[in-house]
């Protein structure tokens, strides 16, 4: 077996095309792509783009399922309320907790969505009176909570924002904070942006939000950690795809 040059799937010698990505894996094709590295780069870029689009579709489907469930629960709640005013069925966690974030993202109001996300992070960490998370607290932050917040950001922004989007940029930047900030435009030239200078509109660069490693200026950290150290801890929760 030989790995597919595009997706890495092990392909038996008698395969004409890769069963996973559909690339021509005949000896002639392998020779041609070895002689034209640009074709290999193009093929891999196309495959990675397809994978991102599939991941985005899956996230949209997950959000739609949750919204459908929410609509059903609302209908059930209304029906039960009509039967007996004393009955107070539980509202779904998505509706009760995350509805404000979904509302802000749908507007879209990135400033309010980011502020709500930060407040929610502190609340879950037991710091709703204000403060910051250290490295251990970030590592221990509930995965389910993190995933839900990320899914909402990623889905409503069509893959433009969210920690998943930021993680792609972070690892592609070699986990270098300065390069990352240049790509998401938390820095302009050699000038680190203040929070008020961010782009709170649809023209904001990919990965611009949400903001977790700093709250005043992109070169300032939180508590005892630098902004780079804080972001590194958060991005460790979203390791690069193998």
ZIMO-V536788 format. One record per pair of residues at least 24 apart in sequence whose C-alpha atoms are under 8 Angstrom apart, sorted by the first residue. I is the first residue (numbers start at 0). J is the second residue. Records with the same first field share a line. If there is no record, write none. Layout:
BEGIN
I = J  J
END
This chain:
BEGIN
4 = 29  39
5 = 39  42  43  46
6 = 43  46
20 = 46
55 = 153  154  157  158
58 = 150  153  154
59 = 154
62 = 150  151  154
65 = 93
69 = 93  94
100 = 151
101 = 151  155
104 = 151  152  155  156
105 = 155
107 = 200
108 = 199  200
109 = 199  200  208
110 = 199
113 = 208  209  210
116 = 148  209
117 = 210  211
130 = 222
131 = 221  222
132 = 221  222
133 = 222  223  224  229
134 = 229  232
137 = 232  233
138 = 232  233  236
159 = 204  205  206
160 = 205  206  207  208  209
161 = 206  208  209
162 = 206  209  234  237
163 = 237
164 = 205  206
165 = 205  206  207  234
166 = 234  237  238  239
167 = 239
168 = 206
169 = 234
170 = 239
174 = 231
176 = 227  230
180 = 217
183 = 207
185 = 217
186 = 217
191 = 216  217  218
192 = 216  217
193 = 217
END
